[in-house]
Amino acid sequence: MSRSPSPAPAPGDRLPYRIDRQFARGLVWFRRDLRMDDHAALHYALKHCQQVWCVFVFDREILDPLRERGLKADRRIEFILKSLDPLRQALTDAGGGLIVLDDRARTAIPRLAAELDVEAVFANHDYEPIAKDRDATVRQALAADGRELFTFKDQVIFEASEILTGQDQPFSVFTPYKNAWLKALRPFDLRPYPVDTYRRALAPVPATHRKALPTLESLGFAPSNLKEIAMPTGMDGAQALFREFQTRMGDYGQRRDFPALRGPSYLSVHLRFGTISVRALARTAHDTVQRGGTAAAGAAIWLSELIWRDFYFMILHHHPRLAEGKSYHPEYDAIRWVDLQTGNEYFEAWCQAQTGYPLVDAAMLQIRQSGYMHNRLRMVTASFLVKDLGVDWRRGEQYFADQLNDFDFSANNGGWQWAASTGCDAQPYFRIFNPVTQSEKFDPQGRFIRKYLPVLAKLPDKYIHSPWTAPDDVLAAAGVRLGENYPRPIVQHGVARMEALERYGAVKGAK
């Protein structure tokens, strides 16, 4: 009968997992953890098996829906391919290799386990309901064949029910969760899982699986602009970004909200695909805070952002209905959004960066051109779609899911429900971002706007946030023709704000 590592650590128990037996042969199933170092599943497989093979599956259950939605040039698929190459090389240099399959993981993993005659498969936890269902299917198939599936915590510091309230209930507000998280933290939680110590157990790829990596074309995708946007990929790319960020971590708090500045770490896509260990990031941030000094304040704020990841994973674990499109607060499922025709028109204008609000349009161009959007702008654009345009937040959530390189369901859903005031610890429904004042505050010279909207580049700072307020002669001098080469505002913010208050108030009043 299959089981998790036993005994599994209980909440408050910071001891490592223990496996009570040794195996002749094991298989490590790479998923969201495309690195060789500090890798929980690889560590335990090498430690408990005489021979270990490694596999990655381009899962057709994930890829098929992407193609069906027309995402032929998906940067994420190209990112994975470019990240698999150095992983495979590192494993080969260590005496092993990487089997790469294009198949349905539910059937491919049990089939490969039988072919290699392994006694156990090792993988790291995946938290989305569909992934849990897949793993349950794999576990059942392996057990029917006398094999085991071991899974481990790897992509978060604390998971599931490890951090609970004093009443043993899941948190719903971030700040007390963060305080409990920090209080529970022990040295082991940030300690890396050594791999090199046990690398002798790595087994070469069998001759039948010694193939070149699949191409984008063979997977059903076309090249994206990944090279043009110069996105670092793989383990080396992640480490280079992390080293660079450490030189400015102390300024994170002052710079992170300004999209024209180099403030963020830009590591979110690497956390998403596990090309770098979250323990390494959290350990560096925590150690910097503990040492004090000028960098401590920025490191503390960045550490909070890493804790937000754990928070949203925890929320999804305890509320799996969120993956079914449900609001965290069920009463908000009764909101009456704008009618379908208007909603379609507004949504299309938002997607195509044609709202007439420069900061919103520039942000929407950023995500379309690069697959990245600055976090402040994610909040601004989401608030604008939901509160100003009255469009169901689920439509924006799906658009971001299709566009973002770093898409992670729990964080994306949490962010959209925060902006829509339907989620846990969300902004109050009556807090509605003003896209003009947000622009004036966080892009005061319009540097970000000018980068993505060159048609507005010659406007003075005073008018670049709201071109419709500029005198005719100023517009003419800047070459801006409202309604022709740049749209007029699709809605008036003041009017839209009142409509949003009525829309939400009707639901609140019906409780």
HUCOR-V954077 format. One record per backbone hydrogen bond with DSSP energy under -0.5 kcal/mol. NH is the residue of the N-H (numbers start at 1). CO is the residue of the C=O. If there is no record, write none. Layout:
# HUCOR-V954077
nh=NH co=CO
nh=NH co=CO
This chain:
# HUCOR-V954077
nh=5 co=151
nh=6 co=18
nh=13 co=10
nh=14 co=12
nh=18 co=7
nh=23 co=48
nh=26 co=51
nh=27 co=120
nh=28 co=53
nh=29 co=27
nh=29 co=122
nh=30 co=28
nh=30 co=55
nh=34 co=273
nh=35 co=33
nh=38 co=193
nh=39 co=193
nh=40 co=38
nh=43 co=39
nh=44 co=40
nh=45 co=41
nh=46 co=42
nh=47 co=43
nh=48 co=44
nh=49 co=45
nh=50 co=23
nh=51 co=24
nh=52 co=201
nh=53 co=26
nh=55 co=28
nh=56 co=99
nh=57 co=30
nh=58 co=56
nh=58 co=101
nh=59 co=57
nh=60 co=103
nh=62 co=59
nh=63 co=59
nh=64 co=60
nh=66 co=62
nh=67 co=63
nh=68 co=64
nh=69 co=65
nh=70 co=67
nh=71 co=66
nh=72 co=70
nh=74 co=72
nh=75 co=73
nh=77 co=74
nh=78 co=74
nh=79 co=75
nh=80 co=76
nh=81 co=77
nh=82 co=78
nh=83 co=79
nh=84 co=80
nh=85 co=81
nh=86 co=82
nh=87 co=83
nh=88 co=84
nh=89 co=85
nh=90 co=86
nh=91 co=87
nh=92 co=88
nh=93 co=89
nh=94 co=90
nh=95 co=92
nh=96 co=91
nh=99 co=54
nh=101 co=56
nh=103 co=58
nh=103 co=101
nh=105 co=103
nh=107 co=104
nh=108 co=104
nh=109 co=105
nh=111 co=107
nh=112 co=108
nh=113 co=109
nh=114 co=110
nh=115 co=111
nh=116 co=112
nh=117 co=113
nh=118 co=113
nh=119 co=25
nh=120 co=25
nh=121 co=148
nh=122 co=27
nh=123 co=150
nh=125 co=152
nh=131 co=128
nh=132 co=128
nh=133 co=129
nh=134 co=130
nh=135 co=131
nh=136 co=132
nh=137 co=133
nh=138 co=134
nh=139 co=135
nh=140 co=136
nh=141 co=137
nh=142 co=138
nh=143 co=139
nh=144 co=140
nh=145 co=141
nh=145 co=142
nh=146 co=143
nh=147 co=142
nh=148 co=119
nh=150 co=121
nh=152 co=123
nh=162 co=159
nh=164 co=162
nh=165 co=169
nh=168 co=165
nh=177 co=173
nh=178 co=174
nh=179 co=175
nh=180 co=176
nh=181 co=177
nh=182 co=178
nh=183 co=179
nh=184 co=180
nh=185 co=181
nh=189 co=186
nh=190 co=186
nh=190 co=187
nh=191 co=187
nh=191 co=188
nh=194 co=192
nh=198 co=195
nh=199 co=196
nh=201 co=198
nh=202 co=199
nh=203 co=52
nh=209 co=206
nh=210 co=207
nh=211 co=209
nh=219 co=215
nh=220 co=217
nh=221 co=216
nh=222 co=72
nh=229 co=225
nh=230 co=227
nh=231 co=226
nh=232 co=230
nh=237 co=233
nh=238 co=234
nh=239 co=235
nh=240 co=236
nh=241 co=237
nh=242 co=238
nh=243 co=239
nh=244 co=240
nh=245 co=241
nh=246 co=242
nh=247 co=243
nh=247 co=244
nh=248 co=245
nh=249 co=245
nh=251 co=248
nh=252 co=249
nh=254 co=251
nh=255 co=251
nh=256 co=252
nh=258 co=255
nh=259 co=257
nh=261 co=258
nh=263 co=261
nh=271 co=267
nh=272 co=268
nh=273 co=269
nh=274 co=270
nh=275 co=270
nh=276 co=270
nh=281 co=277
nh=282 co=278
nh=283 co=279
nh=284 co=280
nh=285 co=281
nh=286 co=282
nh=287 co=283
nh=288 co=284
nh=289 co=285
nh=290 co=286
nh=291 co=287
nh=292 co=288
nh=296 co=293
nh=299 co=295
nh=300 co=296
nh=301 co=297
nh=302 co=298
nh=303 co=299
nh=304 co=300
nh=305 co=301
nh=306 co=302
nh=307 co=303
nh=308 co=304
nh=309 co=305
nh=310 co=306
nh=311 co=307
nh=312 co=308
nh=313 co=309
nh=314 co=310
nh=315 co=311
nh=316 co=312
nh=317 co=313
nh=318 co=314
nh=319 co=315
nh=322 co=319
nh=323 co=320
nh=324 co=321
nh=325 co=322
nh=326 co=321
nh=329 co=422
nh=330 co=328
nh=332 co=329
nh=333 co=330
nh=334 co=331
nh=335 co=332
nh=337 co=335
nh=338 co=390
nh=343 co=339
nh=344 co=340
nh=345 co=341
nh=346 co=342
nh=347 co=343
nh=348 co=344
nh=349 co=345
nh=350 co=346
nh=351 co=347
nh=352 co=348
nh=353 co=350
nh=354 co=349
nh=358 co=356
nh=361 co=357
nh=362 co=358
nh=363 co=359
nh=364 co=360
nh=365 co=361
nh=366 co=362
nh=367 co=363
nh=368 co=364
nh=369 co=365
nh=370 co=366
nh=371 co=367
nh=372 co=366
nh=378 co=374
nh=379 co=375
nh=380 co=376
nh=381 co=377
nh=382 co=378
nh=383 co=379
nh=384 co=380
nh=385 co=381
nh=386 co=382
nh=387 co=383
nh=388 co=383
nh=388 co=384
nh=389 co=384
nh=391 co=385
nh=395 co=392
nh=396 co=392
nh=397 co=393
nh=398 co=394
nh=399 co=395
nh=400 co=396
nh=401 co=397
nh=402 co=398
nh=403 co=399
nh=404 co=400
nh=405 co=371
nh=407 co=404
nh=412 co=408
nh=413 co=409
nh=414 co=410
nh=415 co=411
nh=416 co=412
nh=417 co=413
nh=418 co=414
nh=419 co=415
nh=420 co=416
nh=421 co=418
nh=422 co=417
nh=423 co=417
nh=426 co=423
nh=427 co=418
nh=431 co=428
nh=432 co=430
nh=433 co=431
nh=435 co=433
nh=438 co=434
nh=439 co=435
nh=440 co=436
nh=441 co=437
nh=442 co=438
nh=443 co=439
nh=446 co=443
nh=450 co=446
nh=451 co=447
nh=452 co=448
nh=453 co=449
nh=456 co=453
nh=457 co=454
nh=459 co=456
nh=463 co=460
nh=464 co=460
nh=465 co=461
nh=466 co=463
nh=469 co=466
nh=470 co=467
nh=475 co=471
nh=476 co=472
nh=477 co=473
nh=478 co=474
nh=479 co=475
nh=479 co=476
nh=480 co=475
nh=481 co=479
nh=482 co=480
nh=483 co=486
nh=484 co=481
nh=484 co=486
nh=485 co=481
nh=486 co=481
nh=490 co=355
nh=493 co=491
nh=496 co=492
nh=497 co=493
nh=498 co=494
nh=499 co=495
nh=500 co=496
nh=501 co=497
nh=502 co=498
nh=503 co=499
nh=504 co=500
nh=505 co=501
nh=506 co=502
nh=507 co=503
nh=508 co=504
nh=509 co=505
nh=510 co=506
nh=510 co=507
nh=511 co=508
